[in-house]
Every structure is written in C-alpha cells, then in structure tokens.
Amino acid sequence: MQKSKNVSDTFRFKQFEIRQDRCTMKVNTDGVLLGAWTDLSNKKKSLDIGTGTGLIAIMIAQRSLKIFSHGIEIDENASIDAKTNMDNSPFHARLTSIHQSVQDYMSSTSSKYDLIVSNPPFFSGGTFSLNENKASVRHTIKLSHTDLLNAVRNLLAHDGHFDVILPYIEGLRFIELAAKYDFGVVKLTEVLSREGKGIERLLIRFGMKCNHAYQTDTFVIHNSAHPNDYTLEFQNLTKEFYLFMV
C-alpha cells in the first residue's frame, strides 16, 4: 500500500483524513483490514488498544453511528496525531483519544467495552530497530501480549468481543496464550496476499469463556502479483474507506 506523498504526510480516506507525521507506524493494510472486518453488531462502546494515528477507532465510528469509539495510546507523539485526527473527523462527537498506558487505564477506569480491538506489537525477540519508537511498536516492549490480554480481560464486557490481527505464527501463539486468560476463538479469518500463497495474517475474534467450535474462512487481497489487482472481496470490504475503491 502506498502512503500519501503529501508534504504533511496525510493519508486521505473517503470520509476522513489521517495525519501521521508524528506517529512512527503509518497507515497500513493490517489496520484497515481490522477496522473494516471487526463485527459491530449490537456494539455500543469500543476501545482500540494502541490506537496509533486513531485510524481503526475512526473507521469504527464511521461504520456505526451508535458506537462511542475510544482509542488509547501510550506514545505521546502518536497520541497527538490520534487526537488531531479524531477531532477533525466527521465523527468527533463519538470519538475519544486517551493518552495513557492500557495497564494504568484498566486500574483507574470503571468502563467496560463490548468491543475491544488491537493491531498489537508482535515480535517477542530478534534484532531491535535502531529507531527506538518503531522498536517499541513492533516489539512487545511496552505492551507484552500477557499485559494486553490481562487488560482486555479487565476491560471487556462479559458478552463482548476482542478482535486482533497478527502475522500467522504469532497469531497461533496468541490463541494459545489467550486460552490461559479464558478467551476462546469465535471466528478466525486467514488472510492471503493472493491465491496460492501461504497464510500471512490472522484476523481473530475472541470471546470470554468460548470453547465451542468456531467459524474459519479465508480472505484473499490480490488476484495477481500486480499491486492494484484487488479481489472483489477486498474491494467490498474496504470500498467505504479507500479513495481508489469505487
């Protein structure tokens, strides 16, 4: 996916814009997929953990006029971008940016959410980036997966859902870890860049104390190796957001 080449580093969607000059992690396909895929049925209050630019929280607010959408972000610069983007969006009255660690937030709030989403850090080892901010986002430094799951367990309403997107192997490990926190899979979508390629991402929906059989499906982004040859299912999922989707 190409970023906007504007000097101000702004990514334009059909109904809102994302300023991302302060935030290390820019608009990416993972975030758009999660924001468009998450199920908003009967949801009234959502929380995006590690909201970054606020993209997913804003997408949720666009998709449902009944939802109050919160985004929490520990990084100060990213939080500034998130607040700016939320305040400038048409849905600002239902959007809230929280500059705080989710660990501290869960200890200080009585709020419960019927939907929690996260595009979380996913590397637990390997070589750290020379860019400290990017390392903090991509490696599980400031928010380990155990801390994330503990926070979700404290903040999620009993009948709520927790949706994440992760690389394939990390996603499988996350499912195993989530079981220790009484989360079970409700739906699993395997994401392929194109037919014939391996599974690259997992979109996972969790529920509390869910141990029954769950729905599994496959989602393909491209028809071919050409970067703009998108499948009909990708177009249908994202057409309310991307300017180049009609």
KATA-V733778 format. One record per helix or strand. SS is the DSSP state (@ for helix, = for strand). FROM is the first residue (numbers start at 1). LEN is the number of residues. If there is no record, write none. Layout:
ss:SS from:FROM len:LEN
ss:SS from:FROM len:LEN
This chain:
ss:= from:10 len:4
ss:= from:17 len:3
ss:@ from:29 len:9
ss:= from:45 len:5
ss:@ from:55 len:9
ss:= from:68 len:6
ss:@ from:76 len:13
ss:@ from:92 len:3
ss:= from:95 len:5
ss:@ from:102 len:7
ss:= from:113 len:6
ss:= from:123 len:1
ss:@ from:132 len:7
ss:= from:139 len:1
ss:@ from:145 len:11
ss:= from:156 len:12
ss:@ from:168 len:12
ss:= from:183 len:12
ss:= from:199 len:10
ss:= from:215 len:8
ss:= from:230 len:1
ss:@ from:232 len:7
ss:= from:242 len:1
